[in-house]
Amino acid sequence: MGQAVEFADYKPYTPGDSLRDLDWRVLGRRDRLVVRRYRAETEMRATLVLDASADLGSTGEKWDASVAIVATIAYLLFLENEPIGLHVAAGEGTTVLRPRRGRAQLARIFAALAALRPAGRADLAATLAAVGARAHDRSLLVLVGDFMEPIPHWVAALDALARRRVDLRAIQLYDRREFELDFPQPLKLYSPEGGADETLDPAAMRDSVREEAERFVSEVREGVRARRGVHQLVESRADLVAVIGEFLRGREGRFG
């Protein structure tokens, strides 16, 4: 039994094209030979989810890397003529673009990313529940952020995606200076999403903070893997070409 198909677009007729696909109505109206092209209804629909919370903007490198990754993946999907959607969690203003194909959709995604500034809290659980309610079976979901929220609150929202066999890719950004406390003298830390300030000595806390960071990354990875997803860890200063290459190969990356 073959796949169901639907009309996609036209292309000029060239010798060798099937005469069955000629559109005779266009020939009659415009005196042009064009061929109907079709796509399978089982096409891959992609939704790119960006965590634009204030924490992701805690360093400029982390924010810039996340936007560059989303924009690059969108462009690659555009080259494959796949429908692409964008869902921004938090940030200044709310952006939800349902999956569509074409250059105009890519321009809308680029414009939304260019105007976006990190702010507020992402509430990943609510975001993923909304995305999951609209997700198509066997579609692609790319989730980009630092995931600095209580892990049990949001990974459970991935269950609905797993049941629909969504191809889940979670790209977790981190800044090595934050995770390793790579600072030469005592400092005061604060969360851009609220909470009490903390004064600490980096030299005294470095080992324990690194251990906690490794535990956090491990819990995120296992939560994603348990839902048949791929977790890719990306340092904010990593080479973009290498990051996208690892994404395309489905490799996860390591902390350190």
Secondary structure, DSSP 8 states (H G I E B T S, - for coil): ----EEEEEEEE--TTS-GGGB-HHHHHHH---EEEEEEETT---EEEEEE--GGGGGSHHHHHHHHHHHHHHHHHHHHTT--EEEEEESSSS-EEEEEE-SHHHHHHHHHHHHH----S---HHHHHHHHHHH--TT-EEEEEE---S-HHHHHGGGHHHHHTT-EEEEEEEE-HHHHHT--SS-EEE--TT----EEE-HHHHHHHHHHHHHHHHHHHHHHHHTTT-EEEEEETTS-HHHHHHHHHHT------
